[in-house]
Amino acid sequence: MIKIKSLYNKNLVFFSCVVVCLFAFCRQVPALENAASDNFEFLKKKLVADGFDASEIKTIFSRPKVCFDIKSVYLFFIHNEGKLNYDQFVSKTSIKNAKKYQKKYNDELSRAQNATGVDNNIITAIILVETRLGRSTGRSNVLNTLSTMAALDNKRERNLLWNKVSKSGELTKDAFEKKADRKSKWAYKELKAFIQYTSREKIVPSTIYGSYAGAVGIAQFIPSSILAYAKDGNNDNQIDLFNHADAIFSIANYLNHFGWNPDIGKEKAAKVVYRYNHSSYYVHTILEIAELLKGNQ
């Protein structure tokens, strides 16, 4: 009897521990979900106050894929353009692949050049650098990225990001605060443009993936640029920047808008490309690729 009672007591203790652990786990899961949801509460109210339909906003932010995405925004905050290896894009292999791309999309590139005056070599160079000729358009959920960045307007959400950024040693607290102020305002504007674009094209926002900076498609347009400069290149009455024709015509239209013309000089060309990406490394690489492509014609 003593042995049976001892075994019973041991089993009872073990069972009690399991129950306690399960109870604690079950309490934690909803708490985590609610915390993630609460991170966008103020943002959702702000969007509705700015004229967006309340039911539409509720639907957008209630989908399963929507979450507070610290990982993508963290990468954006510590991004350093100068550390990127641009030499990879002027290698013989890269130029060879770019020539194959030009041959495959010759019709689209020629039509875009004829319509806008933008050199098809420049268009191809941009697509090569931005997305490796459309093969790498990004893995970050654009809605989550822009929403998370826009939510940094709130102290609680900003502190969540700072806890991660501070460990990298890339930014001081003061530099982080200034960047958070600037980028939260920028992201809110881009989030509004993104919702407008997806609503117009009847796309579920949470299904679009792009860069950790919120850029979309083969052309890597930010949402406000999509609304302003994106074009329907294949005449299917839809603007889809994951479609090569639309991406090609959108890039051409963007560069043309900022001053590209058939007789453009090198200095002006550099200024126009700089509008696409504010990096001197980027500009130099794009122009170099274009020259290499011309030399292979």
Number of C-alpha atoms within 10 A of each C-alpha: 6 7 8 9 10 11 12 12 12 12 12 12 12 12 12 12 12 12 12 12 12 12 11 11 12 11 11 12 11 11 12 11 11 11 13 15 15 14 19 22 13 12 20 20 14 13 16 15 11 10 8 16 11 14 9 13 16 14 10 18 20 12 12 8 13 21 22 23 21 20 15 22 23 18 13 17 19 14 14 10 13 11 8 11 9 16 10 13 19 20 12 11 11 19 20 14 14 23 19 12 17 20 11 11 15 14 12 20 26 16 16 24 22 13 13 18 19 26 20 23 22 23 24 25 26 28 24 25 21 23 17 18 21 21 12 15 21 22 12 21 23 29 28 27 30 29 27 28 32 26 25 25 19 16 9 12 19 21 13 12 21 20 10 13 22 13 9 12 10 14 16 12 13 9 10 19 16 10 13 22 16 14 19 21 16 14 24 22 15 22 26 17 19 25 20 17 18 15 13 12 13 10 13 14 21 18 11 19 20 22 23 24 21 29 24 26 25 29 29 26 24 21 26 17 18 22 16 12 18 24 24 18 23 16 10 9 10 14 22 23 25 16 16 21 23 26 28 29 27 27 26 26 22 24 24 19 13 14 14 23 17 12 9 15 10 10 8 13 19 18 16 20 24 18 13 18 13 12 13 15 17 22 20 14 19 27 19 16 24 22 14 17 21 13 8 10 6
